[in-house]
């Protein structure tokens, strides 16, 4: 028995996302190339680290763009869920790239800290301004979609951290130009890297929990059980699984012992009540319940490891 509450919500904003993402990808490729060339010419590790950060963005945006397209493909006999989990995989891969990039930057910054080098600050200043403008534009484009979707949120976070990193590089460039504080370059690189590690780790944790089909953190299974047990005719809910298929679809499957040997039409009434409670209280929008009566051979534990 499937229940599709509010299943058509938010399909319109996907069209917007795709276009905005493509524009952001092109912008980011331009910045990355400019910053790599600028970083090499000026000798600034912070600029190169910002370029590396931007490159990880280009990758993440490409992943997000492809995943966004895949997620809209229809389900088929061979892919009964369609490609709805593609966006979770994209978020997971993005998080991994962020962490790897950050570790490289930490190493480079520490090494440079002990061997400071003179840096052509003029180039650093202009390229950081370019980074701020381009990333700022991308951030504004994706802001609306970021609230609705983890994949979009990961792309948005990449761009937002880039904008902040570019602001930091600009400040660093100004300090190097007017005070010759070349060590600021290493300090900035280190700070950008630490921030990347924190953001990447949180994203990794969130996407891993969904990919592993863990019970979402806001769901209390004991509370679900007590709510269902209040319904007349529902005896015991067991074999419970609750998981996210993607961010919009929260599934529950379980077995339900009925207190009497009832007709299917009567079970439908019980099911209808369960669906309403689970959607209203827990936002579970896909429910699959197996009715049982006096079935002895099956374990009645709430959580069963098959």
C-alpha positions in Angstrom: 0.0 0.0 0.0 1.6 3.2 -1.1 0.7 6.6 0.1 1.9 9.6 -1.9 1.3 12.7 0.1 2.4 15.9 -1.6 4.3 13.9 -4.1 4.2 16.5 -6.9 5.7 19.3 -4.8 8.7 21.2 -6.0 9.1 19.6 -9.4 9.1 23.0 -11.1 12.2 24.3 -9.4 14.3 21.5 -10.9 14.1 23.2 -14.3 15.6 26.4 -12.7 18.3 24.5 -11.0 19.6 22.8 -14.1 20.0 26.1 -16.0 21.5 27.9 -13.0 23.9 25.1 -12.4 25.2 25.1 -15.9 25.8 28.8 -15.8 27.7 28.4 -12.5 29.8 25.6 -14.0 30.9 27.8 -16.9 31.7 30.7 -14.5 33.7 28.5 -12.2 35.8 27.0 -15.1 36.7 30.6 -16.1 37.7 31.5 -12.5 39.7 28.3 -12.0 41.8 28.8 -15.1 42.4 32.5 -14.2 43.4 31.6 -10.7 45.8 28.8 -11.6 47.6 31.0 -14.1 47.6 33.9 -11.6 48.7 31.7 -8.7 51.7 30.4 -10.7 52.7 33.8 -12.0 52.3 35.5 -8.6 53.7 32.7 -6.5 50.7 32.8 -4.2 49.7 29.5 -2.6 46.5 31.0 -1.3 45.5 31.9 -4.8 46.4 28.4 -6.0 44.5 26.9 -3.1 41.5 29.0 -4.0 41.8 27.8 -7.6 42.0 24.2 -6.3 38.9 24.9 -4.2 37.2 26.3 -7.3 38.2 23.3 -9.3 36.7 21.0 -6.7 33.6 23.2 -7.2 33.6 22.7 -10.9 33.7 18.9 -10.3 31.0 19.1 -7.6 28.8 21.3 -9.8 29.2 18.9 -12.8 28.3 15.9 -10.4 25.3 17.9 -9.2 24.2 18.8 -12.7 24.4 15.2 -13.9 22.7 13.9 -10.7 20.0 16.5 -11.1 19.3 15.3 -14.6 19.4 11.6 -13.6 17.1 12.1 -10.7 14.4 13.2 -13.1 14.6 10.1 -15.3 11.5 7.8 -15.1 11.6 4.6 -13.1 11.6 1.4 -15.2 11.5 -2.3 -14.8 15.2 -2.5 -14.2 15.4 0.7 -12.1 12.2 0.6 -10.1 13.3 3.7 -8.1 14.6 5.5 -11.2 17.8 7.4 -10.4 16.5 9.1 -7.3 19.6 8.2 -5.2 22.0 9.8 -7.8 21.9 13.1 -6.0 22.9 11.4 -2.7 25.9 9.8 -4.4 26.9 13.2 -5.9 26.7 14.8 -2.4 28.9 12.0 -1.0 31.5 12.3 -3.8 31.5 16.1 -3.4 32.2 15.7 0.3 35.1 13.3 -0.4 36.7 15.7 -2.9 36.4 18.6 -0.4 38.2 16.6 2.3 41.0 15.4 0.0 41.6 19.0 -1.4 41.7 20.4 2.1 44.3 17.9 3.2 46.6 18.8 0.3 46.2 22.5 1.2 47.1 21.9 4.9 50.3 20.2 3.8 51.2 23.0 1.3 50.4 25.7 3.8 52.6 24.2 6.6 55.5 23.7 4.2 55.2 27.3 2.9 54.9 28.6 6.5 58.5 27.6 7.2 59.8 28.9 3.8 57.9 32.1 3.1 58.2 33.4 -0.5 57.7 36.9 -2.0 54.4 37.1 -3.8 53.2 39.5 -6.5 50.3 40.9 -4.6 48.7 43.0 -7.4 47.7 39.9 -9.3 46.4 38.3 -6.2 44.2 41.3 -5.5 42.6 41.5 -8.9 42.0 37.8 -9.2 40.4 37.5 -5.8 38.0 40.3 -6.8 37.1 38.3 -9.9 36.5 35.3 -7.6 34.3 37.2 -5.3 32.1 38.6 -8.1 31.8 35.3 -10.0 31.1 33.2 -6.9 28.8 35.8 -5.5 26.7 35.6 -8.7 26.6 31.8 -8.6 25.6 31.9 -4.9 22.7 34.2 -5.6 21.6 31.9 -8.5 21.6 28.7 -6.4 20.4 30.2 -3.0 16.7 29.4 -3.6 17.4 25.7 -4.6 19.8 25.1 -1.8 17.1 25.0 0.8 15.1 22.3 -1.0 17.8 19.7 -1.8 21.0 18.2 -0.3 22.7 18.0 -3.7 22.0 21.6 -4.4 23.0 22.5 -0.9 26.4 20.8 -1.4 26.9 22.8 -4.7 25.8 26.0 -2.9 28.1 25.5 0.0 31.0 24.9 -2.3 30.4 28.2 -4.0 29.7 30.1 -0.8 33.0 28.9 0.8 34.7 29.9 -2.4 33.4 33.4 -2.1 34.6 33.7 1.5 37.9 32.2 0.5 38.3 34.9 -2.2 37.4 37.6 0.3 40.2 36.2 2.6 42.6 36.1 -0.4 41.8 39.7 -1.2 42.5 40.8 2.4 45.7 38.8 2.3 46.7 40.4 -1.0 46.2 43.9 0.5 48.3 43.0 3.6 51.1 41.7 1.4 51.0 44.7 -0.9 51.1 47.4 1.9 52.9 45.5 4.8 54.9 42.8 3.0 53.4 40.2 5.3 54.0 37.2 3.0 53.3 34.7 5.8 49.6 35.8 5.6 49.4 33.7 2.4 50.1 30.5 4.3 47.8 31.4 7.2 44.9 32.0 4.7 45.6 28.7 2.9 45.4 26.9 6.3 42.2 28.6 7.3 40.5 27.9 3.9 41.6 24.2 4.3 40.3 23.9 7.8 36.9 25.3 6.8 36.8 22.9 3.9 37.4 20.0 6.2 34.6 20.9 8.5 32.1 21.5 5.7 33.2 18.3 3.9 33.0 16.2 7.0 29.4 17.3 7.8 28.3 16.7 4.2 30.0 13.3 4.2 28.2 12.3 7.4 24.8 13.4 6.2 25.0 11.8 2.8 26.5 8.5 4.3 23.6 8.2 6.7 21.2 8.4 3.9 23.1 6.1 1.6 23.3 3.5 4.5 19.6 3.8 4.9 20.0 4.8 8.6 16.9 5.9 10.4 16.7 9.7 10.0 17.9 11.6 13.1 14.5 13.3 13.6 12.6 10.0 13.6 11.8 8.3 16.9 10.7 4.7 16.2 9.4 4.2 19.7 7.1 7.2 19.2 5.9 5.8 15.8 5.1 2.5 17.6 3.2 4.2 20.4 1.2 6.3 17.9 0.2 3.3 15.7 -0.7 1.2 18.7 -3.3 3.7 19.7 -5.3 2.9 16.6 -8.2 0.5 17.1 -7.5 -2.9 15.5 -3.8 -2.4 15.3 -2.2 -4.9 17.7 1.6 -4.8 17.2 3.8 -3.0 14.7 7.1 -4.9 14.1 9.9 -5.5 11.5 10.2 -1.7 11.2 12.4 0.1 8.7 12.5 3.9 8.1 14.8 5.4 5.5 15.2 8.2 3.0 15.2 7.2 -0.6 16.3 10.7 -1.5 15.7 13.9 0.3 12.0 14.2 -0.6 10.9 10.6 0.0 10.8 9.2 3.5 9.8 5.5 3.5 8.5 3.2 6.2 8.0 -0.5 5.9 6.7 -2.7 8.6 4.5 -5.7 9.6 1.3 -5.1 11.5 -0.4 -7.7 13.7 -4.1 -7.1 13.6 -6.1 -7.9 16.7 -8.8 -9.7 14.8 -9.2 -11.7 11.6 -10.6 -8.8 9.6 -11.6 -8.2 6.0 -9.3 -6.4 3.6 -11.6 -3.4 3.5 -11.4 -3.1 7.3 -7.6 -3.3 7.1 -7.7 -0.5 4.5 -9.4 1.7 7.1 -6.7 1.0 9.7 -4.0 1.6 7.0 -5.6 5.0 6.1 -5.4 6.1 9.8 -1.8 4.9 10.0 -0.9 6.8 6.8 -2.4 10.0 8.2 -0.7 9.8 11.5 2.7 9.0 10.0 2.5 11.8 7.5 1.2 14.5 9.8 3.5 13.7 12.7 6.7 12.4 11.0 6.4 13.5 7.3 6.7 9.9 6.2 5.2 9.9 2.7 5.7 6.3 1.5 4.2 3.6 3.6 4.3 -0.1 3.0 2.6 -2.3 5.7 2.2 -6.0 5.6 -0.9 -7.1 7.6 -0.7 -10.3 9.7 -3.0 -12.2 12.0 -1.9 -14.9 14.4 1.2 -15.6 12.5 3.4 -17.5 14.9 6.6 -18.3 12.9 7.7 -14.7 12.5 9.8 -12.7 15.0 7.8 -10.0 16.6 10.7 -7.7 17.4 10.3 -4.1 16.5 13.7 -4.1 14.7 14.6 -7.4 13.1 18.0 -8.1 11.5 17.2 -10.4 8.6 
